[in-house]
Amino acid sequence: MSIFQFKELFFPRAFCPSFVESASAQEYQPLSKHKTPSMPRILAVEIPGDKKLPYSLRYIYGIGLTLAKEVVEATGIDPERRAKTLSEEEINKLSEVIIARGIRVEGDLRREVTQNIKRLSSINCYRGSRHRKSLPVRGQRTKTNSRTRKGKRRTVGVQKKA
């Protein structure tokens, strides 16, 4: 069976809008990734529009619930509003407050964290060596547990008798 026969069998032309000749450009337009009105963009991050504002701001890396509530309070926007109901002016006000407070978010924060880890490993301190070996850094036990850092179990040192 060819790929065309497969497509025709599972995706008939009657149900696929791209093949319908009578469909005009106005009737069928695919949604653009960046122009969805239900997901506003703040600091180059699309936040969910169906959640209340402080909870949707948490989707920005570096902003937790407490900081999100402080930012919303500083802008004077009602925290009970949904993010999709924000106007362009209010979205700009939110991003201005985050920038004005000097809060590091997204790329800058990620870069800083990776630089800190590289610095620790380059000076050969204990925490840096634990990062390099992919072991827990903050004193957790490793005889059992710590599977998230160590990965899947590998049996070591068991041999069959000759």
N, CA, C and O of each residue as an XYZ file, in Angstrom:
648
protein
N       0.852     -1.176      0.000
C       0.000      0.000      0.000
C       0.900      1.242      0.000
O       1.802      1.359      0.829
N       0.657      2.136     -0.902
C       1.467      3.348     -0.974
C       0.990      4.364      0.057
O      -0.077      4.219      0.653
N       1.790      5.373      0.247
C       1.455      6.403      1.231
C       0.201      7.176      0.818
O      -0.571      7.623      1.666
N       0.009      7.326     -0.506
C      -1.168      8.046     -0.993
C      -2.441      7.244     -0.736
O      -3.467      7.807     -0.355
N      -2.373      5.928     -0.946
C      -3.528      5.078     -0.656
C      -3.828      5.093      0.846
O      -4.990      5.104      1.253
N      -2.774      5.094      1.660
C      -2.931      5.131      3.109
C      -3.633      6.417      3.542
O      -4.561      6.391      4.350
N      -3.173      7.547      2.989
C      -3.784      8.829      3.328
C      -5.243      8.871      2.895
O      -6.106      9.350      3.631
N      -5.515      8.360      1.682
C      -6.876      8.371      1.166
C      -7.800      7.502      2.010
O      -8.975      7.817      2.198
N      -7.241      6.393      2.519
C      -8.034      5.480      3.324
C      -8.368      6.082      4.690
O      -9.511      5.999      5.141
N      -7.389      6.679      5.343
C      -7.589      7.181      6.694
C      -7.939      8.666      6.767
O      -8.499      9.117      7.766
N      -7.619      9.424      5.733
C      -7.931     10.854      5.707
C      -8.654     11.184      4.410
O      -8.040     11.732      3.495
N      -9.951     10.864      4.304
C     -10.661     11.131      3.048
C     -10.745     12.625      2.780
O     -10.753     13.445      3.698
N     -10.808     12.953      1.496
C     -10.794     14.361      1.092
C     -12.007     15.134      1.619
O     -11.928     16.347      1.812
N     -13.101     14.458      1.848
C     -14.313     15.150      2.295
C     -14.143     15.764      3.676
O     -14.790     16.763      3.988
N     -13.275     15.179      4.518
C     -13.109     15.679      5.874
C     -11.862     16.521      6.056
O     -11.670     17.091      7.129
N     -11.030     16.618      5.078
C      -9.779     17.362      5.211
C      -9.928     18.724      4.553
O     -10.043     18.776      3.328
N      -9.933     19.822      5.286
C     -10.196     21.144      4.717
C      -9.159     21.587      3.696
O      -9.465     22.414      2.837
N      -7.948     21.062      3.766
C      -6.937     21.513      2.812
C      -7.223     20.996      1.408
O      -6.733     21.567      0.434
N      -8.009     19.923      1.284
C      -8.322     19.369     -0.034
C      -9.646     19.877     -0.595
O      -9.938     19.684     -1.775
N     -10.444     20.524      0.246
C     -11.745     20.990     -0.216
C     -11.539     22.226     -1.068
O     -11.016     23.246     -0.620
N     -11.978     22.093     -2.334
C     -11.767     23.208     -3.272
C     -12.705     24.374     -2.977
O     -12.360     25.527     -3.235
N     -13.898     24.079     -2.434
C     -14.879     25.136     -2.208
C     -14.555     25.981     -0.972
O     -15.102     27.072     -0.811
N     -13.677     25.492     -0.106
C     -13.361     26.243      1.113
C     -12.522     27.458      0.763
O     -11.472     27.341      0.133
N     -12.986     28.606      1.171
C     -12.226     29.827      0.898
C     -11.172     30.027      1.976
O     -11.146     29.314      2.978
N     -10.321     30.990      1.758
C      -9.244     31.266      2.713
C      -9.803     31.788      4.029
O      -9.191     31.601      5.080
N     -10.970     32.446      3.980
C     -11.554     32.980      5.199
C     -12.142     31.884      6.072
O     -12.113     31.984      7.299
N     -12.684     30.824      5.440
C     -13.294     29.757      6.203
C     -12.254     28.915      6.931
O     -12.472     28.503      8.070
N     -11.130     28.659      6.281
C     -10.120     27.772      6.870
C      -8.780     28.475      6.952
O      -8.099     28.660      5.944
N      -8.409     28.865      8.164
C      -7.090     29.426      8.392
C      -6.493     28.735      9.597
O      -7.075     28.776     10.681
N      -5.330     28.093      9.433
C      -4.728     27.427     10.588
C      -4.326     28.445     11.645
O      -3.932     29.566     11.326
N      -4.431     28.043     12.905
C      -4.067     28.942     13.994
C      -2.563     29.147     14.033
O      -1.798     28.184     13.978
N      -2.147     30.371     14.124
C      -0.729     30.674     14.250
C      -0.305     30.427     15.691
O      -1.093     30.621     16.616
N       0.925     30.005     15.878
C       1.417     29.689     17.212
C       1.447     30.930     18.107
O       1.175     30.836     19.304
N       1.771     32.076     17.540
C       1.990     33.265     18.358
C       0.801     34.214     18.382
O       0.857     35.235     19.067
N      -0.269     33.915     17.661
C      -1.369     34.859     17.598
C      -2.634     34.320     18.241
O      -3.732     34.750     17.889
N      -2.505     33.393     19.173
C      -3.685     32.895     19.853
C      -4.089     33.894     20.928
O      -3.285     34.219     21.802
N      -5.321     34.384     20.877
C      -5.735     35.402     21.840
C      -5.881     34.860     23.254
O      -5.882     35.633     24.212
N      -6.004     33.536     23.402
C      -6.231     32.982     24.729
C      -4.944     32.791     25.518
O      -4.999     32.485     26.709
N      -3.774     32.966     24.880
C      -2.506     32.793     25.590
C      -1.633     34.031     25.423
O      -0.898     34.132     24.441
N      -1.696     34.970     26.358
C      -0.872     36.177     26.240
C       0.612     35.878     26.417
O       0.981     34.934     27.115
N       1.459     36.684     25.784
C       2.912     36.520     25.882
C       3.480     37.603     26.787
O       3.298     38.796     26.543
N       4.174     37.166     27.838
C       4.841     38.093     28.742
C       6.302     37.685     28.793
O       6.609     36.543     29.136
N       7.210     38.594     28.458
C       8.650     38.338     28.443
C       8.975     37.105     27.598
O       9.738     36.238     28.022
N       8.395     37.036     26.411
C       8.626     35.970     25.430
C       8.197     34.596     25.921
O       8.723     33.588     25.451
N       7.250     34.531     26.863
C       6.720     33.268     27.351
C       5.201     33.318     27.226
O       4.564     34.270     27.677
N       4.627     32.289     26.612
C       3.178     32.217     26.526
C       2.641     31.659     27.839
O       2.985     30.548     28.243
N       1.802     32.436     28.492
C       1.225     31.985     29.755
C      -0.202     31.527     29.491
O      -0.863     32.068     28.604
N      -0.699     30.532     30.250
C      -2.050     30.030     30.000
C      -3.108     31.084     30.310
O      -3.080     31.719     31.364
N      -4.028     31.257     29.387
C      -5.027     32.298     29.528
C      -6.210     31.925     30.382
O      -6.928     32.804     30.857
N      -6.434     30.629     30.592
C      -7.626     30.219     31.325
C      -7.424     30.189     32.833
O      -8.357     29.870     33.570
N      -6.218     30.517     33.310
C      -5.953     30.525     34.753
C      -5.942     31.951     35.275
O      -5.791     32.905     34.512
N      -6.105     32.082     36.596
C      -6.031     33.401     37.208
C      -4.610     33.928     37.090
O      -3.657     33.154     36.997
N      -4.477     35.227     37.095
C      -3.214     35.889     36.761
C      -2.013     35.443     37.595
O      -0.979     35.127     37.007
N      -2.083     35.397     38.929
C      -0.884     34.980     39.673
C      -0.440     33.550     39.345
O       0.752     33.245     39.349
N      -1.408     32.686     39.064
C      -1.071     31.288     38.779
C      -0.525     31.119     37.368
O       0.297     30.235     37.125
N      -0.968     31.950     36.443
C      -0.435     31.850     35.092
C       0.951     32.491     34.984
O       1.749     32.095     34.134
N       1.244     33.481     35.841
C       2.587     34.085     35.830
C       3.647     33.096     36.299
O       4.827     33.268     35.994
N       3.246     32.069     37.032
C       4.204     31.069     37.525
C       4.819     30.265     36.392
O       5.825     29.587     36.603
N       4.242     30.321     35.193
C       4.799     29.596     34.058
C       6.065     30.267     33.528
O       6.756     29.704     32.679
N       6.371     31.459     34.020
C       7.633     32.123     33.670
C       8.701     31.596     34.613
O       8.537     31.652     35.832
N       9.791     31.084     34.062
C      10.864     30.498     34.866
C      11.473     31.585     35.742
O      11.949     32.601     35.235
N      11.458     31.374     37.047
C      12.010     32.339     37.988
C      10.959     33.101     38.760
O      11.298     33.893     39.639
N       9.686     32.884     38.456
C       8.614     33.562     39.176
C       7.765     32.506     39.872
O       7.161     31.656     39.219
N       7.723     32.565     41.198
C       6.893     31.670     41.984
C       5.599     32.359     42.366
O       5.314     33.461     41.899
N       4.820     31.715     43.210
C       3.507     32.247     43.561
C       3.609     33.551     44.356
O       2.873     34.499     44.083
N       4.508     33.606     45.328
C       4.641     34.824     46.150
C       5.057     36.011     45.304
O       4.481     37.093     45.417
N       6.057     35.812     44.454
C       6.536     36.894     43.597
C       5.466     37.293     42.585
O       5.314     38.475     42.275
N       4.727     36.317     42.069
C       3.666     36.624     41.108
C       2.586     37.485     41.758
O       2.088     38.430     41.145
N       2.225     37.157     43.000
C       1.213     37.963     43.698
C       1.714     39.381     43.940
O       0.951     40.339     43.818
N       3.009     39.522     44.287
C       3.584     40.859     44.497
C       3.564     41.679     43.204
O       3.247     42.868     43.226
N       3.903     41.043     42.080
C       3.936     41.744     40.794
C       2.533     42.197     40.403
O       2.347     43.327     39.952
N       1.545     41.316     40.575
C       0.163     41.672     40.230
C      -0.329     42.804     41.117
O      -1.016     43.710     40.646
N       0.019     42.758     42.404
C      -0.387     43.814     43.324
C       0.270     45.139     42.953
O      -0.363     46.191     43.049
N       1.536     45.101     42.531
C       2.244     46.330     42.158
C       1.664     46.967     40.906
O       1.698     48.189     40.766
N       1.134     46.161     39.994
C       0.550     46.724     38.778
C      -0.855     47.251     38.998
O      -1.348     48.058     38.210
N      -1.509     46.798     40.076
C      -2.854     47.265     40.351
C      -3.929     46.516     39.582
O      -5.067     46.978     39.497
N      -3.580     45.368     39.022
C      -4.550     44.552     38.294
C      -5.222     43.618     39.288
O      -4.586     43.149     40.232
N      -6.498     43.347     39.080
C      -7.242     42.445     39.953
C      -6.679     41.024     39.814
O      -6.656     40.486     38.707
N      -6.225     40.405     40.914
C      -5.633     39.064     40.819
C      -6.642     37.973     40.479
O      -6.245     36.855     40.150
N      -7.937     38.272     40.551
C      -8.955     37.276     40.225
C      -9.229     37.192     38.730
O      -9.928     36.284     38.281
N      -8.686     38.127     37.953
C      -8.919     38.117     36.511
C      -8.161     36.988     35.840
O      -7.107     36.564     36.316
N      -8.696     36.510     34.749
C      -8.035     35.491     33.945
C      -7.024     36.177     33.027
O      -7.202     37.332     32.642
N      -5.968     35.453     32.685
C      -4.898     36.052     31.890
C      -5.349     36.403     30.485
O      -4.814     37.335     29.886
N      -6.332     35.670     29.939
C      -6.767     35.961     28.573
C      -7.571     37.255     28.466
O      -7.785     37.762     27.365
N      -8.019     37.793     29.606
C      -8.797     39.030     29.575
C      -7.917     40.279     29.650
O      -8.437     41.394     29.641
N      -6.600     40.112     29.723
C      -5.698     41.259     29.840
C      -5.589     42.002     28.512
O      -5.597     41.395     27.441
N      -5.489     43.318     28.603
C      -5.246     44.124     27.407
C      -3.743     44.208     27.167
O      -2.943     43.831     28.022
N      -3.372     44.709     25.992
C      -1.955     44.869     25.655
C      -1.261     45.801     26.652
O      -0.109     45.580     27.025
N      -1.977     46.839     27.076
C      -1.417     47.813     28.015
C      -1.092     47.147     29.362
O      -0.045     47.409     29.955
N      -1.997     46.288     29.833
C      -1.779     45.602     31.105
C      -0.645     44.582     31.009
O       0.120     44.410     31.958
N      -0.539     43.908     29.865
C       0.557     42.959     29.660
C       1.894     43.695     29.682
O       2.857     43.227     30.289
N       1.948     44.846     29.020
C       3.173     45.658     29.026
C       3.501     46.147     30.434
O       4.669     46.194     30.817
N       2.480     46.509     31.203
C       2.693     46.971     32.573
C       3.291     45.869     33.443
O       4.176     46.123     34.260
N       2.792     44.621     33.257
C       3.331     43.483     34.006
C       4.807     43.263     33.692
O       5.624     43.088     34.597
N       5.143     43.272     32.398
C       6.541     43.042     32.034
C       7.437     44.192     32.490
O       8.592     43.963     32.849
N       6.923     45.426     32.482
C       7.713     46.562     32.960
C       8.018     46.443     34.450
O       9.125     46.762     34.884
N       7.035     45.982     35.243
C       7.245     45.822     36.684
C       8.294     44.750     36.947
O       9.154     44.920     37.812
N       8.228     43.651     36.211
C       9.200     42.566     36.397
C      10.603     43.060     36.059
O      11.553     42.758     36.781
N      10.742     43.812     34.977
C      12.055     44.338     34.576
C      12.537     45.406     35.546
O      13.718     45.441     35.893
N      11.621     46.290     35.992
C      11.998     47.387     36.885
C      12.473     46.878     38.240
O      13.357     47.482     38.847
N      11.914     45.797     38.716
C      12.337     45.238     40.000
C      13.653     44.480     39.896
O      14.218     44.080     40.914
N      14.141     44.282     38.694
C      15.416     43.578     38.520
C      15.307     42.077     38.747
O      16.281     41.430     39.130
N      14.122     41.523     38.510
C      13.919     40.088     38.702
C      14.521     39.355     37.503
O      14.165     39.623     36.355
N      15.435     38.426     37.785
C      16.024     37.636     36.696
C      15.077     36.498     36.351
O      14.688     35.718     37.219
N      14.714     36.411     35.092
C      13.796     35.368     34.642
C      14.325     34.736     33.359
O      15.179     35.295     32.671
N      13.790     33.548     33.059
C      14.050     32.811     31.834
C      15.536     32.682     31.502
O      16.287     32.128     32.305
N      15.980     33.171     30.360
C      17.334     32.932     29.864
C      18.432     33.427     30.785
O      19.423     32.731     31.002
N      18.264     34.630     31.331
C      19.285     35.178     32.231
C      19.453     34.311     33.470
O      20.576     34.041     33.896
N      18.340     33.877     34.047
C      18.395     33.054     35.254
C      18.990     31.682     34.957
O      19.818     31.185     35.720
N      18.574     31.072     33.856
C      19.127     29.763     33.476
C      20.635     29.870     33.247
O      21.398     29.002     33.673
N      21.055     30.932     32.574
C      22.490     31.146     32.309
C      23.264     31.300     33.612
O      24.351     30.741     33.762
N      22.706     32.056     34.553
C      23.365     32.262     35.839
C      23.507     30.947     36.610
O      24.554     30.686     37.201
N      22.461     30.124     36.607
C      22.502     28.848     37.316
C      23.563     27.929     36.712
O      24.332     27.307     37.444
N      23.608     27.841     35.379
C      24.615     26.975     34.748
C      26.028     27.502     34.993
O      26.956     26.712     35.167
N      26.203     28.822     35.009
C      27.523     29.385     35.304
C      27.943     29.069     36.728
O      29.117     28.791     36.975
N      27.008     29.106     37.669
C      27.328     28.773     39.056
C      27.766     27.317     39.184
O      28.717     27.008     39.901
N      27.064     26.424     38.481
C      27.434     25.007     38.531
C      28.798     24.789     37.889
O      29.604     24.016     38.407
N      29.070     25.458     36.769
C      30.386     25.337     36.122
C      31.488     25.868     37.032
O      32.572     25.288     37.101
N      31.216     26.967     37.729
C      32.206     27.530     38.645
C      32.517     26.552     39.766
O      33.681     26.358     40.118
N      31.478     25.930     40.332
C      31.686     24.971     41.413
C      32.516     23.779     40.943
O      33.386     23.306     41.674
N      32.257     23.295     39.740
C      33.012     22.139     39.267
C      34.433     22.530     38.858
O      35.341     21.704     38.941
N      34.640     23.766     38.423
C      35.985     24.166     38.001
C      36.931     24.384     39.192
O      38.142     24.203     39.060
N      36.381     24.772     40.355
C      37.251     24.968     41.515
C      37.399     23.676     42.324
O      38.015     23.668     43.389
N      36.830     22.593     41.808
C      36.961     21.266     42.412
C      36.484     21.213     43.862
O      37.097     20.549     44.697
N      35.402     21.905     44.155
C      34.841     21.799     45.493
C      33.937     20.564     45.549
O      33.646     19.949     44.523
N      33.505     20.216     46.742
C      32.713     18.997     46.938
C      31.407     19.047     46.139
O      31.043     18.077     45.474
N      30.713     20.173     46.208
C      29.447     20.303     45.476
C      29.658     20.186     43.972
O      28.849     19.581     43.269
N      30.755     20.770     43.482
C      31.060     20.675     42.057
C      31.343     19.252     41.624
O      30.916     18.828     40.550
N      32.070     18.504     42.462
C      32.364     17.116     42.114
C      31.096     16.278     42.123
O      30.953     15.373     41.302
N      30.165     16.564     43.043
C      28.895     15.846     43.064
C      28.071     16.147     41.812
O      27.410     15.260     41.272
N      28.113     17.398     41.353
C      27.434     17.745     40.107
C      28.044     16.970     38.946
O      27.319     16.426     38.114
N      29.372     16.918     38.886
C      30.057     16.224     37.793
C      29.718     14.745     37.754
O      29.564     14.173     36.675
N      29.599     14.112     38.932
C      29.327     12.672     39.015
C      27.836     12.352     38.931
O      27.452     11.185     39.002
N      27.002     13.362     38.784
C      25.547     13.198     38.765
C      25.033     12.489     40.003
O      24.241     11.550     39.914
N      25.487     12.943     41.147
C      25.037     12.424     42.434
C      24.344     13.545     43.191
O      24.499     14.712     42.832
N      23.576     13.217     44.240
C      22.913     14.274     45.016
C      23.934     15.229     45.630
O      24.984     14.810     46.117
N      23.605     16.519     45.597
C      24.556     17.552     46.004
C      24.385     17.944     47.466
O      25.355     18.348     48.108
N      23.185     17.835     48.001
C      22.898     18.434     49.302
C      22.842     17.434     50.444
O      22.031     17.590     51.356
N      23.680     16.419     50.413
C      23.827     15.545     51.559
C      22.822     14.427     51.684
O      22.741     13.800     52.740
N      22.048     14.150     50.642
C      21.088     13.062     50.737
C      21.809     11.717     50.684
O      22.943     11.636     50.212
N      21.156     10.669     51.163
C      21.760      9.341     51.154
C      21.745      8.776     49.744
O      20.877      9.102     48.935
N      22.727      7.920     49.465
C      22.806      7.340     48.129
C      22.830      5.820     48.132
O      22.779      5.209     47.064
N      22.905      5.192     49.299
C      22.878      3.729     49.323
C      21.536      3.240     48.777
O      21.483      2.311     47.971
N      20.472      3.867     49.219
C      19.166      3.661     48.606
C      18.687      5.031     48.157
O      19.230      6.054     48.575
N      17.692      5.050     47.324
C      17.107      6.283     46.790
C      18.072      7.020     45.849
O      19.040      6.432     45.368
N      17.813      8.267     45.597
C      18.556      9.137     44.662
C      18.541      8.589     43.240
O      19.508      8.764     42.499
N      17.454      7.929     42.853
C      17.379      7.362     41.512
C      17.210      8.455     40.469
O      17.584      8.257     39.313
N      16.669      9.577     40.837
C      16.502     10.646     39.866
C      17.853     11.125     39.362
O      18.024     11.335     38.161
N      18.805     11.300     40.253
C      20.132     11.764     39.855
C      20.980     10.661     39.236
O      21.699     10.896     38.265
N      20.896      9.449     39.801
C      21.774      8.365     39.361
C      21.280      7.657     38.109
O      22.074      7.047     37.392
N      20.006      7.725     37.839
C      19.457      7.058     36.664
C      19.040      5.632     36.980
O      18.906      5.249     38.142
N      18.837      4.849     35.920
C      18.378      3.478     36.084
C      19.449      2.643     36.763
O      20.642      2.885     36.578
N      19.022      1.649     37.556
C      19.969      0.803     38.301
C      20.856      0.020     37.352
O      20.394     -0.505     36.339
N      22.153     -0.052     37.696
C      23.113     -0.859     36.945
C      23.788     -1.774     37.946
O      24.378     -1.301     38.916
N      23.710     -3.078     37.725
C      24.353     -4.032     38.623
C      25.857     -4.004     38.359
O      26.305     -4.097     37.216
N      26.620     -3.874     39.432
C      28.065     -3.750     39.304
C      28.743     -4.833     40.137
O      28.365     -5.048     41.289
N      29.737     -5.516     39.577
C      30.586     -6.418     40.360
C      30.061     -7.821     40.583
O      30.596     -8.527     41.438
N      29.038     -8.265     39.857
C      28.529     -9.620     40.014
C      29.021    -10.452     38.837
O      28.773    -10.117     37.679
N      29.734    -11.559     39.151
C      30.251    -12.420     38.087
C      29.801    -13.856     38.331
O      29.571    -14.259     39.471
N      29.679    -14.623     37.254
C      29.341    -16.034     37.384
C      30.555    -16.822     37.799
O      31.681    -16.437     37.484
N      30.348    -17.934     38.507
C      31.457    -18.789     38.903
C      31.970    -19.539     37.695
O      31.190    -19.937     36.829
N      33.293    -19.737     37.626
C      33.900    -20.402     36.475
C      33.849    -21.895     36.542
O      34.328    -22.572     35.632
